Amino acid sequence: MNSENHSDNEIVQAVLAGATERFGELLERYEKLVFSFLLSRLENLQEVEDISQDTFVKAFRHLKSFDCSRKFTAWLLTIARNVLIDHVRKSSRSVASTELVTEVMLRESDNEDCNPQMLNLRRESWRKVVNMINTLSEEVRDPFVMRVVNEMSYQEIADALELPLQTVKNRIFKARSLLREKRALYEEMS
């Protein structure tokens, strides 16, 4: 049977029953979510990869503490947030650097055939967008990034963040409105 037909709780129960290899299904299902959650908060790609890996290791080690009445994604993102906080405390580095987000978002652009001038214009445009996104509060930035970068549905975001659906919609709407205002202000200043 295809693993996509199994719920997160079914996979968790199988892992707890001894089929530890099934945890790989959860990793495949949610590695993009965890990666993008950390993406705009760290200064380099290696840190994002390390903290993503640490998140899944910690989740595996503490799987017995998972409450099956909760959403697995919410539990996993809580672990990711805690691992990130621990990492930031230890390293005393600031979060929300634009370098990593820009690097990842532009990776596809580097592979396209275009002249260097167009590539530089595109990079500068992305840097401005990323800077604007990073100025948003975490409250509105997280659902916005999940929607735009991860292409998650509103319901998936609500489940992952354990928020009411309407709250998620409102926060994404607010993020979009704030970004429009910031863009308009930036264009006036240019």
N, C-alpha and C positions, 0 to 999 in steps of 0.2 A: 504494500500500500504506500502511496506517495506521502512523504512527510508533510506536505502542505495540507493534507487532510486532517492531520492531528493538531489538536489545540496545544497551546503552550503548556497548559496544566497536564495534559496527557503525557507530553514529553518529559516534563519535570517528574511526574510519578514514575515513568519508566527509568529515568536516570537514578532516582532514589531507590528503585527496586533492583538496581545493579547493572542496568544497561547504560553504563557511563558514556559509551560512544555516542549515544543519542544527544548528548549535550551539544555536539557539533551542529545539530539541526538548529538549535537555538542561536548558536553563534552565527551561522549562515543567515538566519532570518533577521538578526538584529545588529550585525556588525556595522552596517551602513548608518543605522540610526545612532548608535553610540559614537561612531566616528564623526558624524556631522554635528552631533551635540557638542563635542569637544573642539571641533574645528575652529570656531571663531574665538576661542578662549585661550589658545596657547600660541607660543611664539614660533615653534618649529614642528615640522611634520613628524620627526622622530619622537617628540614628546607626545603627540596625539596618538601615534601608533603604540607607544609604550603604555600610556594610560588606558587606551582601549583594551589592550591585552590584559593589563592588571585588573580592569573591570570584570572581564570574563573569568579570569582566574578566581577573583574574589567571589563572584556570583556562584561559580562551581563549588567552591569550598563552603559557602554558606547556604547552599541550596535547601538544606533541611529547614532553614529558618523562613523560607518563602511561604507566605500565607496564600494559599490557592484561591482565597476569596478576592484577592487583589489582582490587578493586571500585572503580568510579568514585565511588560515594558516599563511601567511606572517603577517597579521594584529595581529593575536594571538601571534605569536612568538615575535613580536615587544613589545607587552604588557608584555610578560614573561620576556624579556630582561630588560625592564624598571622597573618592579617590583623587579627583581634581583638586579639591580643597586641601587635602593632605599634601599633594604634590606642590601646590603653590606655597603653602606654609613652609615646607622644607626648602624649597628653592628660592623663596622670597622674590619671585618674579611676578611681574604684572600679567594680567590676563587681557584678552580682547585685542591682541595684536593683529594688525591687518596683513602682515607679511604672509602668514600661512594660508589664510583664506584666499588671498590674491594668487599665491602660487598654485593652489589646487584648482581654483576657478579658471586660471589661465592655461593650465596644462593642455587642454584641448586646443586652445588658440595657437599654441606653439606648434602643434602638429599640422595646422592648416597652412596651405600655400597662400601666403600674402606677403606684401612687401613690408620691410621693417618699419616704415613710417606708420602704416595702418596698424601693425601689431603694437607699437608704442602707444598710439591713440587708444586702442582697445584696452591695453593694460592700465592706462591712466584713468579711463572711464570706470573700469572695474575697481580700481583703488578707491575712487570717490564713492562708489556704491557701497563697498565694504566698510569704509570709514563711517558712512551714514548709518549703516546697519548696526555697527558697533557702538554708536552713541545711544541706541535705544536701550531702555531698561530691560533687564533680564526677563521680567514679567511678560513683556510683549515680544521681545526678540526671540525667545525660545520657540513659541508656537509659530511665529513667522518663518523662522529658519526651517523648522520641521515641515512646514507647508511648501515653501519655495524650493529648498535644497533637497529634502527627502521626498517631496511630492506625496506626503502623507495626506490621507483624508482628514476632514475635520474631526470625525468620530475617532479615528486612530490617535490623533493628537490628544483629544479629550481623555481617551482611555490611558494613554501613556503618561499624561501629566495629572491624571486623576482630578480633572476639572469638568464642570458642566459644559455641555456642547456649546451653549450660547456664550459662555464666558470665553471659550476658545475663539469663536467667531468674532466676538467683540475685540479681543486682544489683537487678532490678526488685522481686523479692520483699522484699529487704532495704529498699529505699526505701519500699515500702508499709508494712512493719512499723515502720520508724522514724517514718513519718508518723502511723500509728495511735497510737504511744507519745506523740508530741508533742501530738496532738490530745487524748488522754486527760489528759495533764499540764495542758494549757491549760484544759480543762474543769474540772479539779479546782481550778485557781487562780481560775476565774471565779465 
